[in-house]
Structures are given as C-alpha cells and as structure tokens.
Amino acid sequence: MPPGLGETPAAPAPADPAPGRSRIDPLAAFYLGLPFVALLAVPLYDRRDPTLFGFPFFYWYQLAWVPLTSGLIYLAARRRA
C-alpha cells in the first residue's frame, strides 16, 4: 500500500480562545457558584425558625438569595470587565 493511504488525517490542534476572551476568573466563578451551592444545600435551611415578618426561615432564606445573587453576578461581571 502506498504511504498515506488508509491513514486517518491528524486532528487539527485545538484553537485558542477567541481573541479578547479569556478564561473565567476563579473568584468570579466562586461568586457565581455560591448561590448555586447555598440553595442546593436544602437540609441547611429546611426549618421554620427563625421567622422574619411571619415568613418561615425556609422561605425568607431563599428570597434573600435573590438580591444577593444579583449582587454576586454584578461583582463577577465587574471582574471580567
């Protein structure tokens, strides 16, 4: 068989990230992962007490993460800029 026949071509080298884009900052990844982990750990907040304005802890803990998550997304985005 002549050389080159029956051989698979070599895969091209992986391309570098697009120009102007860099890998995610570890601190930004921490900011984005914190709400994810905190809300998945249900046994940590699966209780009634303490209440806040009549809301059991289970509900106000999750509601408190809404503005906290917005702030963490803002901080992560500022680190990227």
C-alpha positions in Angstrom: 0.0 0.0 0.0 1.4 3.4 -0.9 2.3 5.7 2.0 -0.6 7.9 3.1 -3.4 5.6 2.0 -5.6 4.1 4.7 -4.2 6.5 7.3 -6.6 8.9 9.1 -5.6 12.5 8.9 -4.3 14.1 12.1 -6.8 16.1 14.0 -6.1 19.9 13.9 -4.7 21.4 17.1 -7.4 22.9 19.4 -7.9 26.6 18.7 -7.1 29.2 21.2 -10.0 31.0 22.8 -11.4 33.8 20.7 -9.4 37.0 20.7 -10.4 39.3 23.5 -11.9 36.4 25.6 -10.0 34.9 28.5 -10.7 32.1 30.9 -13.0 32.8 33.8 -11.5 34.3 36.9 -11.6 31.9 39.8 -13.0 34.5 42.2 -15.8 35.2 39.6 -16.5 31.5 39.4 -16.8 31.4 43.2 -19.2 34.4 43.1 -21.4 32.6 40.6 -21.2 29.2 42.3 -22.0 30.4 45.8 -25.8 30.8 45.3 -26.0 27.5 43.4 -24.4 25.6 46.3 -26.2 27.6 49.0 -29.6 26.8 47.6 -28.9 23.2 46.8 -28.0 22.5 50.4 -31.7 22.3 51.4 -31.0 20.5 54.8 -29.3 23.6 56.0 -32.4 25.8 55.7 -35.3 23.2 55.9 -36.8 24.6 59.1 -39.4 27.1 60.3 -37.4 29.1 62.9 -36.3 31.9 62.9 -39.2 33.7 61.3 -38.9 37.1 59.6 -42.1 39.2 59.3 -44.1 36.0 59.8 -42.2 34.1 57.0 -40.6 30.8 58.0 -36.8 30.6 57.5 -37.3 28.2 54.6 -38.9 30.9 52.5 -37.1 34.0 53.5 -33.7 32.3 53.2 -34.5 31.6 49.5 -35.9 35.0 48.9 -32.8 36.6 50.5 -30.7 35.0 47.8 -32.5 36.8 45.0 -30.8 40.2 45.6 -27.7 38.5 46.9 -27.3 36.6 43.7 -27.9 39.8 41.7 -25.1 41.4 43.6 -22.8 38.5 43.1 -23.5 38.4 39.4 -22.6 42.1 39.3 -19.3 41.5 41.1 -18.5 38.7 38.8 -19.2 40.8 35.7 -17.1 43.7 37.0 -14.1 41.3 37.4 -14.5 40.3 33.8 -14.6 43.9 32.5 
